[in-house]
């Protein structure tokens, strides 16, 4: 529910939770919301045998170590997760408003909570993250929801016909939700929010880089994820289980398999309209010449875009979040996910 609430804090921790690596950054934030100091970079390598429950255990240990080292509970912890912990997709949740409503976070949060209760699947753990809100088909700008008297508007039921929440719905293995809840309890109420990486990438592209229409390809350790943006909004995300660690000595053969998977995944996004060709490449796989070359040549794009070839930008952590206080702590495309989580944490409140 981070779209609906936000706050400022001081000591913060951002984490990118992958299938083989947990990356983190502990940093200090001023009262004005600026990062004033990076304290520590964290990199935890995990064996291939680790599955989701063990990954959560490593995350638990990492947070406990942070608290022990710094002697205090961080004011905010944001953990971005990819497909190693959950599968997720973008859905549209619609509701008809009551007779009279106020355009602020409290009222809209109430509507969203009601929708979550309707869409929650009882047989598996579910988490929902709103990434945009539309009223009568028009997007609502976040500043309208800040509660300021200048923006807190009343609308009659007849004027407000429908509210649509574009929502990233994450489905966890059944035991993971229990483990995450136990971790919060055992760590003494650490203010931690779990957020899908697709959401933090959308924030980084749309609000940090002012990107409106683009496709982001994240080539991670064991999977590749595609994130589609239209007019700055997260439209859909799709992933397939083939990443950096799938590339062995037979690079040409494995690249061919990955390329076919990419084409299939990109084709599934065509129902949302032709792609623009603007493509952002992140993750450790952006450093593999064969994969990067295939993306740049654009064979995968020809049937689903009006662009002849893609305009490929390799997004690096140090360029995405280029702040003096973080110099040396964030580096190449493998850090783009962590940099996006840091950027996300600067503008959103943790929902405990």
C-alpha positions as CSV (number, residue, x, y, z in Angstrom):
1,X,0.0,0.0,0.0
2,X,3.0,2.2,-0.4
3,X,1.3,4.3,-3.1
4,X,-1.2,5.5,-0.5
5,X,1.1,6.4,2.4
6,X,4.5,7.9,2.9
7,X,6.8,9.3,5.5
8,X,10.4,10.5,6.2
9,X,12.9,8.6,8.3
10,X,16.6,8.6,9.3
11,X,18.5,5.3,9.3
12,X,17.2,3.2,6.5
13,X,18.0,-0.2,4.8
14,X,17.2,-1.2,1.3
15,X,17.5,-4.8,0.1
16,X,17.4,-6.5,-3.2
17,X,16.4,-10.2,-2.5
18,X,17.4,-12.5,-5.3
19,X,17.6,-16.3,-5.7
20,X,21.4,-16.4,-5.2
21,X,22.3,-13.0,-3.8
22,X,20.9,-10.6,-1.2
23,X,22.2,-7.1,-1.8
24,X,21.7,-4.3,0.7
25,X,22.6,-0.8,1.5
26,X,22.3,0.9,5.0
27,X,22.1,4.7,4.7
28,X,21.2,7.8,6.6
29,X,18.4,10.2,5.5
30,X,18.1,13.8,6.7
31,X,14.9,15.5,7.8
32,X,14.6,17.0,4.4
33,X,14.5,13.5,2.8
34,X,18.0,13.6,1.3
35,X,20.6,10.8,1.7
36,X,23.4,12.3,3.7
37,X,25.6,9.2,4.3
38,X,25.9,5.6,3.1
39,X,27.0,3.4,6.0
40,X,27.4,-0.1,4.6
41,X,27.0,-2.2,1.5
42,X,25.8,-5.8,2.1
43,X,26.3,-8.7,-0.3
44,X,25.2,-12.2,0.8
45,X,25.9,-15.0,-1.6
46,X,23.6,-18.1,-1.4
47,X,24.1,-21.7,-2.7
48,X,22.0,-22.9,-5.6
49,X,20.2,-25.3,-3.3
50,X,18.5,-22.6,-1.4
51,X,14.8,-22.3,-1.9
52,X,12.4,-19.6,-0.8
53,X,12.2,-20.6,2.9
54,X,15.9,-20.6,3.2
55,X,16.2,-17.3,1.4
56,X,13.8,-15.7,3.9
57,X,16.0,-17.2,6.6
58,X,19.0,-15.4,5.2
59,X,17.1,-12.2,5.0
60,X,16.1,-12.6,8.7
61,X,19.8,-13.1,9.6
62,X,20.9,-10.1,7.5
63,X,18.4,-7.7,9.3
64,X,19.4,-9.1,12.7
65,X,23.0,-8.4,11.9
66,X,22.2,-4.8,10.8
67,X,20.4,-4.1,14.1
68,X,23.2,-5.6,16.1
69,X,25.9,-3.7,14.2
70,X,24.2,-0.3,14.4
71,X,22.7,-0.8,17.8
72,X,19.2,0.4,16.8
73,X,16.3,-0.6,14.6
74,X,16.3,1.2,11.2
75,X,13.4,3.7,10.8
76,X,12.6,2.0,7.5
77,X,13.5,-1.2,5.7
78,X,12.4,-1.9,2.1
79,X,13.0,-5.3,0.7
80,X,12.5,-5.7,-3.1
81,X,11.9,-9.3,-4.2
82,X,11.9,-10.9,-7.6
83,X,10.5,-14.2,-8.9
84,X,12.7,-16.2,-6.5
85,X,10.2,-15.5,-3.6
86,X,6.9,-15.0,-5.5
87,X,5.2,-15.0,-8.8
88,X,3.4,-11.8,-9.6
89,X,1.3,-10.1,-12.2
90,X,-0.5,-6.8,-12.8
91,X,-4.3,-6.8,-12.3
92,X,-6.9,-4.0,-12.5
93,X,-9.2,-3.8,-9.5
94,X,-12.4,-1.7,-10.0
95,X,-14.9,-0.3,-7.5
96,X,-17.9,2.0,-7.6
97,X,-17.6,4.7,-5.0
98,X,-20.0,5.5,-2.2
99,X,-22.4,8.5,-2.5
100,X,-19.7,11.0,-1.4
101,X,-15.9,10.5,-1.2
102,X,-12.8,12.5,-0.4
103,X,-9.7,12.2,-2.7
104,X,-7.1,11.5,-0.1
105,X,-5.0,8.5,1.1
106,X,-7.3,7.5,3.9
107,X,-10.4,7.1,1.8
108,X,-8.7,5.4,-1.1
109,X,-6.8,3.1,1.3
110,X,-10.2,2.0,2.6
111,X,-11.5,1.2,-0.9
112,X,-8.3,-0.7,-1.6
113,X,-8.5,-2.8,1.6
114,X,-12.0,-3.8,0.7
115,X,-10.9,-4.9,-2.8
116,X,-8.0,-6.9,-1.4
117,X,-10.5,-8.8,0.8
118,X,-12.5,-9.6,-2.4
119,X,-9.5,-10.7,-4.5
120,X,-7.4,-12.5,-1.8
121,X,-7.0,-16.2,-2.5
122,X,-7.5,-18.2,0.7
123,X,-5.4,-21.2,-0.5
124,X,-2.2,-19.3,-1.1
125,X,-0.4,-16.3,0.4
126,X,-1.2,-13.1,-1.5
127,X,0.2,-9.6,-1.3
128,X,-1.1,-6.6,-3.3
129,X,0.7,-3.4,-4.2
130,X,-1.2,-0.5,-5.9
131,X,1.0,1.2,-8.5
132,X,-1.5,3.7,-9.9
133,X,-5.0,4.9,-9.3
134,X,-7.5,6.1,-12.0
135,X,-10.8,7.9,-11.3
136,X,-13.2,8.1,-14.2
137,X,-10.4,6.8,-16.4
138,X,-7.9,9.5,-15.5
139,X,-4.8,8.9,-13.4
140,X,-4.6,10.6,-10.0
141,X,-1.4,12.4,-9.3
142,X,0.2,11.4,-5.9
143,X,0.3,15.0,-4.6
144,X,-3.5,15.0,-4.7
145,X,-3.5,12.4,-2.0
146,X,-1.2,14.2,0.4
147,X,-4.0,15.5,2.6
148,X,-3.1,19.1,2.0
149,X,-6.3,21.3,2.1
150,X,-5.4,22.6,-1.3
151,X,-5.7,19.1,-2.8
152,X,-8.2,17.3,-0.5
153,X,-11.2,17.4,-2.8
154,X,-14.7,16.1,-2.3
155,X,-16.5,14.4,-5.1
156,X,-20.2,13.4,-5.3
157,X,-21.1,9.9,-6.3
158,X,-22.4,11.0,-9.6
159,X,-19.2,12.8,-10.5
160,X,-17.0,9.9,-9.5
161,X,-18.3,6.9,-11.5
162,X,-15.5,4.4,-10.9
163,X,-12.1,4.0,-9.2
164,X,-9.5,1.7,-10.7
165,X,-6.4,0.5,-8.9
166,X,-3.7,-1.0,-11.1
167,X,-2.3,-3.5,-8.7
168,X,0.8,-5.8,-8.6
169,X,-0.5,-9.1,-7.1
170,X,2.2,-11.3,-5.6
171,X,1.6,-15.0,-4.9
172,X,4.0,-16.6,-2.3
173,X,4.5,-20.3,-1.5
174,X,2.1,-21.1,1.4
175,X,4.8,-21.2,4.1
176,X,6.5,-17.9,3.1
177,X,3.8,-15.5,4.5
178,X,4.1,-17.2,7.9
179,X,7.9,-17.0,7.8
180,X,7.8,-13.3,6.9
181,X,5.3,-12.6,9.7
182,X,7.4,-14.5,12.2
183,X,10.5,-12.6,11.1
184,X,8.8,-9.3,11.8
185,X,7.7,-10.5,15.3
186,X,11.1,-12.0,16.2
187,X,12.9,-8.8,15.1
188,X,10.9,-6.7,17.5
189,X,8.6,-5.0,15.0
190,X,11.1,-3.9,12.4
191,X,9.3,-1.5,10.1
192,X,9.8,-3.6,6.9
193,X,7.9,-3.6,3.7
194,X,8.2,-6.2,1.0
195,X,7.7,-4.9,-2.5
196,X,8.0,-6.6,-5.9
197,X,10.9,-5.4,-8.0
198,X,8.6,-4.7,-10.9
199,X,7.1,-1.9,-8.8
200,X,10.4,-0.3,-7.8
201,X,11.6,-0.4,-11.4
202,X,8.5,1.4,-12.5
203,X,9.2,4.1,-9.8
204,X,12.8,4.5,-10.9
205,X,12.0,4.8,-14.6
206,X,8.9,6.9,-14.4
207,X,9.8,9.3,-11.5
208,X,13.5,9.3,-11.4
209,X,14.2,9.2,-15.2
210,X,10.9,10.5,-16.4
211,X,10.4,7.5,-18.8
212,X,6.9,7.2,-20.1
213,X,6.9,4.2,-22.5
214,X,9.6,1.5,-22.3
215,X,10.4,-2.1,-21.7
216,X,12.8,-3.1,-19.0
217,X,14.6,-6.4,-19.2
218,X,16.1,-7.7,-15.9
219,X,18.5,-10.6,-16.5
220,X,19.0,-12.0,-13.0
221,X,20.7,-15.0,-11.6
222,X,18.1,-17.7,-12.3
223,X,15.3,-15.8,-14.2
224,X,14.7,-13.0,-16.6
225,X,11.9,-10.5,-16.0
226,X,10.2,-8.1,-18.4
227,X,8.5,-4.9,-17.1
228,X,6.3,-2.9,-19.5
229,X,5.5,0.7,-18.9
230,X,2.9,2.7,-20.8
231,X,2.5,6.4,-20.1
232,X,4.6,6.0,-17.0
233,X,2.4,3.3,-15.5
234,X,3.3,-0.4,-14.9
235,X,1.1,-2.2,-17.4
236,X,2.3,-5.8,-17.0
237,X,5.3,-8.0,-16.1
238,X,6.3,-11.4,-17.2
239,X,9.2,-13.7,-16.3
240,X,10.8,-16.9,-17.4
241,X,13.3,-19.2,-15.4
242,X,16.5,-18.6,-17.4
243,X,19.2,-16.3,-16.2
244,X,22.9,-15.8,-15.8
245,X,23.6,-19.1,-14.0
246,X,21.9,-20.9,-16.9
247,X,24.7,-19.8,-19.2
248,X,27.5,-22.4,-19.0
249,X,30.4,-23.2,-21.3
250,X,28.1,-23.7,-24.3
251,X,27.3,-19.9,-24.5
252,X,26.0,-19.9,-28.1
253,X,23.6,-22.8,-27.4
254,X,22.3,-21.3,-24.1
255,X,22.0,-17.9,-25.6
256,X,19.8,-19.4,-28.3
257,X,17.5,-20.9,-25.7
258,X,17.4,-17.6,-23.7
259,X,16.6,-15.7,-27.0
260,X,13.6,-17.9,-27.7
261,X,12.3,-17.4,-24.2
262,X,12.7,-13.6,-24.6
263,X,10.8,-13.6,-27.8
264,X,7.9,-15.6,-26.3
265,X,7.8,-13.3,-23.2
266,X,7.8,-10.2,-25.3
267,X,5.1,-11.5,-27.6
268,X,2.8,-12.0,-24.6
269,X,3.0,-8.2,-24.0
270,X,1.9,-7.2,-27.5
271,X,-1.8,-7.3,-26.4
272,X,-1.1,-4.0,-24.6
273,X,-0.1,-2.4,-27.8
274,X,3.1,-2.1,-29.9
275,X,6.3,-1.5,-28.1
276,X,8.2,1.7,-28.6
277,X,11.6,0.2,-28.9
278,X,13.0,2.0,-25.9
279,X,14.5,-0.8,-23.9
280,X,16.3,-0.7,-20.5
281,X,18.7,-3.6,-19.7
282,X,19.5,-4.4,-16.1
283,X,20.8,-7.2,-14.0
284,X,24.1,-9.2,-14.1
285,X,23.1,-10.6,-17.5
286,X,23.6,-7.2,-19.0
287,X,27.3,-7.8,-18.8
288,X,27.1,-11.0,-20.9
289,X,28.1,-9.8,-24.4
290,X,26.0,-12.5,-26.2
291,X,22.8,-11.6,-24.4
292,X,23.3,-7.9,-24.7
293,X,24.1,-8.2,-28.4
294,X,21.0,-10.1,-29.1
295,X,18.8,-7.5,-27.3
296,X,20.5,-4.7,-29.3
297,X,20.1,-6.4,-32.7
298,X,16.3,-6.4,-32.1
299,X,15.2,-9.6,-33.8
300,X,12.9,-10.2,-30.9
301,X,11.2,-6.8,-31.4
302,X,10.4,-6.8,-35.1
303,X,6.9,-8.3,-35.0
304,X,5.7,-6.4,-31.9
305,X,7.0,-2.8,-32.5
306,X,6.8,0.0,-35.0
307,X,10.5,0.7,-34.2
308,X,13.0,-0.8,-36.7
309,X,15.5,-1.5,-34.0
310,X,15.4,-1.1,-30.2
311,X,17.1,1.8,-28.5
312,X,18.9,-0.1,-25.7
313,X,20.1,1.6,-22.5
314,X,22.1,-0.4,-20.0
315,X,20.9,1.0,-16.7
316,X,23.6,1.0,-14.0
317,X,23.1,1.5,-10.2
318,X,25.7,4.4,-10.1
319,X,23.9,6.3,-12.9
320,X,20.4,5.7,-11.6
321,X,21.1,7.0,-8.2
322,X,24.1,9.3,-8.7
323,X,24.4,11.0,-5.3
324,X,27.6,12.1,-3.7
325,X,26.7,10.3,-0.5
326,X,26.5,7.0,-2.4
327,X,29.7,7.3,-4.4
328,X,31.3,3.9,-4.7
329,X,28.4,2.0,-3.0
330,X,26.5,1.3,-6.2
331,X,28.1,0.2,-9.4
332,X,26.9,-1.5,-12.7
333,X,23.7,-3.0,-14.1
334,X,23.8,-5.7,-11.4
335,X,23.1,-2.9,-8.8
336,X,20.2,-1.4,-10.7
337,X,17.7,-3.3,-8.7
338,X,19.2,-2.2,-5.4
339,X,19.5,1.4,-6.6
340,X,15.8,1.3,-7.5
341,X,14.9,0.0,-4.0
342,X,16.9,2.8,-2.5
343,X,15.1,5.4,-4.7
344,X,11.7,3.8,-3.9
345,X,12.4,4.0,-0.1
346,X,13.0,7.7,-0.4
347,X,9.4,8.4,-1.3
348,X,7.2,5.8,0.5
349,X,6.2,4.9,4.0
350,X,6.5,1.4,5.3
351,X,3.2,-0.3,6.0
352,X,3.6,-2.5,9.0
